[in-house]
């Protein structure tokens, strides 16, 4: 039995009382997912992929087989499902279990064929599905399915009790898997191993973000892992970092519900993401804490994000949500640990990035997105601006960087014939003709929107280009094509206007003293449309962005 403090137990019992029904739409959506999985699952026992299904590259993964077992057992256990107690679900789960058995190494680990081999953390991700499938099999009385999955479960436990990890979130994924194993079999070794990982402390900063700052992928992975560990291993103190992260996310939402991914250090940086993956921790803690703002977020994603499996395994989720409370829509918030500032004014918002990202400003107005403002000078092939220092100024922030370029004198002795010999000699050479460039970008909120003053002082006559990166195929006016690359445009003078789905931005005034937009040393132009302003050092130009 799980152990809680009196206070946590009282709150939990209040949540668990008088659970309601699982929403019909959730069951129907899950049934459609099962239909798709049944069509994709390889069922020819002569083929090596038997029991799993192929990804877009034709690879068969253990995780895919585990998801088949999980989804089938959820449908089997749910009275409202078209597949409730259908023997087909047991047969397909047994096939998935066979694939899992064949893909498991002697040490209990599995491979993630795209990158990791003999991998305990990837086993942890897969174990979420397998342990959930076993729990659901018990709920539904599917003993054959449980027996088929049990050998994989048993060998995996040994690997998770001893195996290592790669990344910060892996620690908590492994803890989640161990907590689920403990819930199924009451094994104190699982709790001891969890405590070993937790002794490092949860990697959350004062702004409520985990160390990877992955708002689109690994935040929700970590939130769920800590929540499950709290519930299945009787460690309610782990609910606190989840609360802090969910509160932080309230200020990292664009109008319309898209998540700010600019801060991520992982593969989701500058990708599109929503709060869908946060559904389980959001709903659980909205109910547990009676939090109306989290309840409002849950309601906005429920139709597409709710999980049948979680509804079945955590019946307390079926309770009615508390009354919604308004989400923050008007604020100017500095998040010092993240080195960003968030400005939200109703239908538009801006993110100022002072964390070394070349895209130091992004903006949204409805569906229209300025996915980055950045600049670079043709300065010794290393002139891309990246903030090194920052400070608040009235209404905004000053971002700064200093660059140097130089030439080297002879050493007066032998160096060696190889290129590496020459490179190794550079720190010992006297530098002459030293050139310097001081960059500054001052971003301030104005009465109408946002202003950006860009300055570059020092070595004179260096070509410089400012780039405004736009999302997709937004309608763009007031510019002319630039020759350097496809979908590149110059803003010579006046103001440009960009619109998508009725909303957009007006920005300028323009500047085009040259058309060298892809200066040497600048980051490559991203896909989509980019608008450039071009000049020379000394450079001092202010861009105004006004929502329209």
Secondary structure, 3 states (H helix, E strand, C coil): CCCCCHHHHHHHHHHHCCCCCCCHHHHHHHHHHHHHHHHHCCCCCCCCCCCCCECCCCCECHHHHHHHHHHHHHHHHCCCCCCCCCHHHHHHHHHHHHHHHHHCCCCCCEEECCCEEEEHHHHHHHHHHHHHHHHHHHHHCCHHHHHHHHHHHHHHHHHHHHCCCCCHHHHHHHHHHHHHHHHHHCCHHHHHHHHHHHCCCCCECCCCCECCCCCCCHHHHHHHHHHHHHHHCCCHHHHHHHHHHHHHHCCCECCCCCECCCCCCCCCCCCCCCCHHHHHHHHHHHHHHCCHHHHHHHHHHHHHHCCHHHHHHCHHHHCCCCCCCCCCCEEEEEECCCCEEEEEECCEEEEEECCCCCCCEEEEECCEEEEEEEEEECCCCCCECCCCEEEEECCEEEEEEEEEEEEECCCCCCCCCCHHHHHHHHHHCCEEEEEEEEEEEEEEECCCEEEEEEEEEECCCCEEEEEEEECCCCEEECCEECCCCCCEEECCCCEEEEEECCEEEEEECCCECCCCCCCCCCCCCCCCCEEEEEEECCEEEEEEEEEC
